[in-house]
Amino acid sequence: MNRRRSNERPIGVAIIGTGAIAATHAAAISETKDVDLVAVGSRTPSRARAFIEHHQQGWRTEGRVAAATVEEILDDPRVELVSVVTPTGTHVGIGTRVLEARRHLVLEKPVDVDLRRALAFADVAAEAEASGLVAAVVSQQRFGPAATRVREAIDAGRMGTLTSGVVSVGWWRSQAYYDRDDWRGTWAHDGGALMNQGVHTLDLLVWYFGEPVRVSAGSRLLAHRRIEVEDTVAAVVEFESGAIATVHATTAAFPGLAARLQVMGTRGSAVIEHEGLSYLHLAGPTDVGDMGLHGAGNQVVAPDPVDNRDATTTAAGHARQFADVSRAILDGRRTLVTVEDAVRTLRTVHAIYRSATEGRPVDLAELGQDPSPDAYRVGTVPPPAVP
């Protein structure tokens, strides 16, 4: 399918997958100009039909949304863009089929659980992009007003030299959440609190601070049963620039707190909670004294309550990213978040998992021949010291 197309009709979009995040994608597509949902695919059309019947009220579509198999979607001439929202371990396989069928692609995060597959897929995506296709991985938080404002301040030098960062994703997932599907909580298809829940905030950290070079981490399974992966992880990440950051992610923080990112530099600091900017102070005429302001001096006049919501409860971020993808298709440019960007963040996740598994610092340069996810295990609590 050629990128050269008439801009007079919306881009036909199909969703492959009917899990919880599929409803967010459908709502985002409905909110986005220049795209139109035309099909939903699943392993069995009956599941796709059930999804459509349950969620279609309120969708903005120009025609009937078809229930289809993956094969039918890739044969449908109306479909120009495919959004893949299947379990993470299947992303690369389905994404490759989509690109081979000459359709543009959006993959839900992360790009995959297996770094080796992701690295190989990055080459496939690069070839597809060179031939005129668009391939993007969901990282909707990069598109929020708060994230954009902080990035602009960094790029303009208004935050000075970035020195440190703090990521904390303190969320809650019940045991029923993990028990609902047999792929949840597995290394092969899901990953744990960092891979699944913390990856977006980690992605913002990497977007701001640049290339990570070394990590030290520990992980635990403390609040859940019958899963292979961690529900709590903490790490220290060192960057090529010399900056350092702490990363914390958990699904064992009842009842769930705001995902929080602190960015600190020599001329400014910022705090993003959920997708809203809760604190920003950039150097100016204000005298902060030798001891600083200790959190005072907030230059954010009135945080937008709409942005101060958990990203999992709103489709706004996904809609912004679909708008970026549609403009890339129509204008012949790259998207803001490429497969290459997603692989950089995934490499950081794998370095943290390897460090937690092996109980030692890990250089990201080691990950050229990264083991498959089933080589990882949750860190164990060390035995008490013998007096």
C-alpha positions in Angstrom: 0.0 0.0 0.0 1.5 3.3 -1.1 1.7 6.3 1.3 0.6 8.6 -1.6 -3.1 8.8 -1.0 -6.0 11.1 -1.2 -6.3 13.3 1.9 -10.0 13.7 1.3 -11.0 10.5 3.1 -10.0 9.3 6.6 -7.4 6.7 7.1 -9.0 3.3 7.6 -7.8 1.7 10.9 -8.1 -1.8 12.2 -7.5 -2.9 15.8 -6.0 -6.4 16.3 -6.8 -7.6 19.8 -9.7 -7.2 22.1 -8.2 -6.9 25.6 -8.7 -4.0 28.0 -6.4 -1.5 26.1 -8.3 -2.2 22.9 -11.2 0.0 24.2 -8.7 2.8 24.8 -7.4 2.5 21.2 -11.0 2.5 19.8 -11.9 5.6 21.8 -8.7 7.4 20.7 -9.4 6.6 17.1 -12.9 7.9 17.5 -11.5 11.2 18.9 -8.9 11.7 16.2 -9.4 13.6 13.0 -8.4 11.9 9.7 -8.7 8.3 11.0 -11.8 6.0 11.0 -12.1 2.6 12.7 -13.2 0.1 10.1 -12.4 -3.3 11.7 -11.6 -5.2 14.9 -9.7 -8.4 14.7 -9.3 -11.4 17.0 -8.3 -15.0 16.8 -12.1 -15.7 16.4 -14.5 -13.2 14.9 -17.0 -14.0 17.7 -14.7 -12.3 20.2 -14.3 -9.3 17.9 -18.1 -9.1 17.5 -18.6 -9.2 21.2 -16.0 -6.4 21.7 -17.7 -4.2 19.0 -21.2 -4.8 20.5 -20.0 -3.9 24.0 -18.0 -0.8 23.2 -19.3 0.8 20.0 -21.8 3.1 21.6 -20.3 6.6 21.3 -17.7 5.7 18.6 -17.4 8.1 15.7 -17.3 5.9 12.6 -18.2 6.5 9.0 -19.5 3.0 8.4 -19.9 -0.5 9.8 -17.0 -1.8 12.0 -16.3 -5.3 10.7 -15.4 -8.2 13.0 -12.6 -10.1 11.4 -9.6 -12.4 11.7 -6.1 -11.1 11.3 -6.0 -12.6 7.8 -9.2 -10.8 6.8 -7.9 -7.5 8.2 -4.7 -7.7 6.2 -6.7 -8.5 3.0 -9.2 -5.7 3.6 -8.5 -2.8 1.1 -10.1 -0.3 3.5 -7.4 -1.0 6.1 -4.4 1.3 5.8 -3.3 1.4 9.5 -3.3 -1.4 12.0 -3.2 -1.0 15.7 -1.8 -4.1 17.5 -3.0 -4.5 21.1 -2.4 -8.3 21.6 -0.3 -9.7 24.5 3.1 -8.2 24.5 4.9 -11.4 23.5 3.0 -11.5 20.2 3.7 -7.9 19.1 6.7 -8.5 16.9 5.1 -11.5 15.1 1.9 -9.7 14.3 3.6 -6.4 13.6 5.9 -8.0 11.0 2.9 -9.5 9.2 1.3 -6.0 9.2 4.3 -4.4 7.6 4.7 -7.2 5.1 1.1 -6.7 4.1 2.1 -3.0 3.4 0.0 -1.5 6.1 1.1 1.2 8.5 1.5 0.1 12.1 0.9 1.2 15.7 2.1 -1.3 18.3 0.9 -1.0 21.9 3.8 -0.8 24.4 6.2 -2.3 24.9 7.5 -3.3 21.5 7.9 -6.9 22.8 9.1 -8.7 25.9 12.1 -10.3 24.1 14.9 -7.9 23.3 16.3 -10.1 20.5 13.0 -10.1 18.7 12.7 -6.4 19.2 16.2 -5.7 17.8 15.4 -7.8 14.7 12.1 -6.1 14.3 13.7 -2.7 14.4 15.6 -3.6 11.2 12.3 -4.8 9.6 10.6 -1.5 10.6 13.5 0.6 9.3 13.2 -1.1 5.9 9.4 -0.6 5.9 9.9 3.1 6.8 12.4 3.5 4.0 9.8 2.1 1.6 7.1 4.6 2.7 5.4 3.0 5.7 4.9 4.4 9.2 5.7 2.2 12.2 5.2 3.5 15.7 5.1 2.1 19.2 2.7 3.6 21.8 4.3 6.0 24.2 1.4 8.3 24.7 2.9 10.2 27.6 5.4 11.9 25.3 2.5 13.7 23.7 1.0 15.2 26.8 1.2 19.0 27.4 3.2 18.5 30.5 5.8 16.2 28.9 6.0 18.5 25.9 6.5 21.6 28.1 9.4 19.9 30.0 11.0 18.7 26.8 10.9 22.1 25.3 12.5 23.6 28.4 15.3 21.0 28.3 15.9 21.6 24.6 16.0 25.3 25.1 18.6 24.9 27.9 16.3 26.4 30.4 16.8 23.6 32.9 20.6 23.8 32.6 22.5 20.5 32.9 20.2 17.6 33.9 21.7 16.1 37.0 19.2 13.5 38.3 15.7 12.0 38.0 13.2 10.0 40.0 10.6 7.6 38.5 8.0 6.2 40.8 5.1 4.2 39.5 3.2 3.0 42.6 0.2 1.2 41.2 -2.1 -1.5 42.3 -3.2 -4.6 40.4 -5.4 -7.2 42.2 -4.7 -10.9 42.2 -7.8 -11.3 39.9 -6.1 -9.0 37.4 -3.3 -11.6 37.0 -5.6 -14.6 37.2 -7.9 -13.3 34.4 -5.6 -14.4 31.6 -3.0 -17.1 31.6 -0.5 -14.9 29.7 -0.5 -12.2 32.5 2.4 -12.3 34.8 4.6 -14.4 32.6 8.1 -13.6 31.3 7.2 -14.9 27.8 4.2 -12.7 27.2 3.8 -9.9 29.8 6.7 -9.0 32.0 6.2 -7.5 35.4 5.6 -4.1 37.1 8.4 -2.4 35.1 7.8 -4.0 31.7 4.1 -3.5 31.8 3.2 -0.7 34.1 6.3 1.4 34.6 7.6 1.4 31.0 5.8 4.6 30.0 7.3 6.7 32.8 10.7 5.1 32.2 10.4 6.0 28.6 9.9 9.7 29.5 13.0 9.5 31.6 15.1 8.1 28.8 13.6 10.7 26.4 14.7 13.5 28.6 18.1 12.2 29.8 19.4 10.4 26.8 21.4 7.1 26.5 21.4 4.9 29.6 24.8 3.1 30.1 24.7 1.2 33.4 22.0 0.0 35.9 21.9 -1.6 39.3 18.6 -3.1 40.4 16.7 -5.4 42.7 13.2 -7.0 42.3 10.7 -8.8 44.5 7.4 -10.6 44.3 5.7 -9.5 47.5 1.9 -9.2 47.1 0.8 -11.7 44.4 0.7 -15.4 43.7 0.8 -17.6 40.7 2.9 -15.2 38.6 6.5 -15.5 37.4 7.5 -11.9 37.4 8.1 -9.1 39.8 5.4 -6.9 41.4 8.1 -4.5 42.8 11.4 -3.3 41.4 13.8 -0.5 42.2 16.9 0.5 40.2 19.6 3.1 39.8 20.2 4.2 36.2 23.4 6.0 35.0 23.3 8.0 31.8 26.0 8.7 29.2 25.8 12.4 30.3 26.8 11.5 33.8 23.3 12.1 35.2 21.8 9.5 37.5 18.2 8.4 38.3 16.2 6.1 40.5 13.4 4.0 39.0 10.7 2.3 41.1 7.7 0.4 39.8 5.2 -1.7 41.6 1.7 -3.2 41.3 1.6 -3.8 45.1 0.8 -0.2 46.2 -2.8 -0.3 47.4 -4.9 1.5 46.3 -2.6 2.9 43.6 -0.8 6.2 43.5 0.1 8.7 40.8 2.8 7.8 38.4 5.5 10.4 39.2 8.6 11.7 37.4 11.0 14.3 38.8 13.5 15.9 36.5 16.2 18.0 38.2 18.8 20.2 36.6 21.2 23.1 37.5 18.7 25.8 36.3 15.3 24.1 36.8 13.3 21.2 38.1 10.0 19.7 37.1 7.5 17.1 38.5 5.0 15.3 36.3 2.2 13.3 38.0 -0.1 11.1 35.9 0.1 13.3 32.7 -0.1 16.6 34.5 2.6 19.1 35.3 2.4 19.6 39.1 5.7 21.5 39.6 8.0 23.5 37.4 10.6 26.1 38.3 13.0 27.5 35.8 15.8 30.0 36.7 14.9 33.6 36.4 14.9 36.8 38.4 13.7 35.1 41.6 16.4 34.8 44.3 16.3 31.3 45.6 19.1 31.8 48.1 21.9 29.5 49.0 19.6 26.9 50.5 16.9 26.8 47.7 13.1 26.9 48.0 12.4 23.3 49.1 9.5 22.9 46.7 8.2 26.4 46.9 8.2 28.8 43.9 6.0 26.7 41.7 5.6 28.4 38.3 2.7 26.2 37.3 -0.2 28.5 37.8 -3.2 26.2 37.5 -2.6 22.5 36.7 -5.2 21.1 34.3 -7.3 18.5 36.2 -7.9 16.6 33.0 -4.2 15.9 32.7 -3.9 14.9 36.3 -5.6 11.6 35.7 -4.2 8.1 35.4 -3.3 7.5 31.8 -5.2 4.2 31.9 -8.5 6.0 32.6 -8.4 8.3 29.6 -7.8 8.0 25.8 -6.5 11.5 25.4 -2.8 10.5 25.2 -3.5 7.7 22.7 -5.6 10.2 20.7 -2.6 12.6 20.5 -0.4 9.8 19.3 -2.8 8.6 16.7 -3.0 12.2 15.5 0.8 12.2 15.2 0.7 8.9 13.3 -2.0 10.1 10.9 0.0 13.3 10.1 3.1 11.2 9.5 1.1 9.1 7.0 -0.4 12.1 5.3 2.7 14.3 5.3 5.3 11.6 4.6 7.4 12.1 7.7 8.5 10.0 10.7 6.5 9.7 13.8 7.6 11.2 17.1 8.0 7.7 18.7 9.7 5.2 16.4 10.4 1.5 16.9 14.0 2.5 17.5 13.0 4.7 20.4 10.9 1.9 21.9 13.9 -0.5 21.6 16.1 1.9 23.5 13.6 1.9 26.4 13.2 -1.9 26.2 16.9 -2.3 26.4 16.9 -0.4 29.7 14.1 -2.6 31.0 16.1 -5.7 30.2 19.3 -4.3 31.8 17.3 -3.7 35.0 15.9 -7.3 34.8 19.3 -8.8 34.3 20.8 -6.8 37.1 17.9 -7.9 39.5 18.3 -11.5 38.3 22.1 -11.7 38.7 22.5 -9.3 41.7 25.2 -7.1 40.0 25.5 -3.9 38.1 24.9 -4.3 34.3 26.3 -2.2 31.5 23.8 -1.8 28.7 26.6 -2.6 26.2 26.3 -6.2 27.5 22.9 -6.6 25.9 24.0 -7.3 22.4 23.3 -11.0 22.9 20.6 -10.6 25.5 19.0 -13.8 26.8 15.4 -14.5 26.2 13.0 -13.4 29.0 12.6 -16.9 30.4 16.2 -16.5 31.6 15.1 -13.9 34.1 13.8 -14.5 37.6 12.6 -12.3 40.4 15.3 -11.3 42.9 15.2 -12.9 46.2 15.5 -11.5 49.7 19.1 -12.2 50.9 19.4 -14.4 54.0 20.0 -12.6 57.2 23.7 -12.1 58.1 25.1 -14.7 60.5 26.3 -13.0 63.6 
